[in-house]
Amino acid sequence: MLFNINHPGLWKDFYKKPENKNLTIVEATKKYKKQLLLFENQYTSFLQHQRMIQLQHRSGGGIKKKKNKQIVMLTEDGKIVLTEDNKILDYN
């Protein structure tokens, strides 16, 4: 997950930024709180995503590997072909 919203930093530093200098205190406060809220929501979402990955990993979830299918040789009359030691002859 990419963080595309940066933490606004300390209020006094945020208010001194060139893009915020011409804003009223009310407008700057509103902009600061909005950016802080967006950052916190993004960070919380990231933490939840990481937690789900950890839980999935612990429970054995995730991508399952496909098991190889056993291909068994049959005779013409449908009987399974056995090896000399009575094991099923298969192709894998």
N, C-alpha and C positions, 0 to 999 in steps of 0.2 A: 504494500500500500504506500502510495506517495503522499507526502504532506505538501499540499499546495497552498495551505493557509498558514502563515507564520504567526507565532505568538507576538502580540503587539508590544510586548516589553513593559517596562514600568510606565505609569501614567505620565510622569513628568517628562520622560524621554519621548513618549508618543506625542505629547502635546507640542513639543519643540521641533518636531519634524517639519521640514519645509512645506509638505503637502497639507499640513494641519494648522499652520500658523494663521491663516486667514479665517479659520472657523471660529464661531463663537464657542464659549465654554460648553454650552448645552449641546451644540452640534458635535463638538469634539468628543464629549463624554459619550454621546449616543454612538458615534462611530467606533470609539474604543471598546465599548461594551459589546457592540455587534461583532467586531473582529475577535474579541476574546471569547465570546460565546461560540462562534464558528470554529475557532481553534479547539476549544474544549470538546465540542461535539465530534470533531474529526478525530481527536486523540482518544476519546471514549470509544468510538467506533473501532479504531485500530486495536485497542486493548481487548474489546469483545471478540474481535476476529482472531487475535492471538490466542485467547482463552479457548475458543471453539477448536482451533487447531490442536492445542495441547490436549483437550478432552478427547478429541477424535483419535489422536495418536495413542493415548493411554487405553482407550477402549478397543484398540485393534482395528479401528476404522481406517478409512482412507482408500487409496487405490488398491484394489484387489488384483493379485496376479492370477491370470487364467491358468488353470491346471491343464496339463497335457491330457488329451483324451487318449484312452487306451484303445488301440486298434487290435482286435483279436482276429486271428485267422480261423476261418471255418472251412470244413470240408464241404463237398458238394451236397451232402445230405444234412448239412447244418450243424454238425458236431464240431466242438472246439478242438483245435489241434494242440496237442500237448507235447512237451519236450520229453526226453528220456527220463528225467526225474519228476515227471508228472506236474510240471508247472505249465501255465498257460503261455503259449507262444504268441508274442505280440510284436507289433511294429511301432516304435516310437521315434 
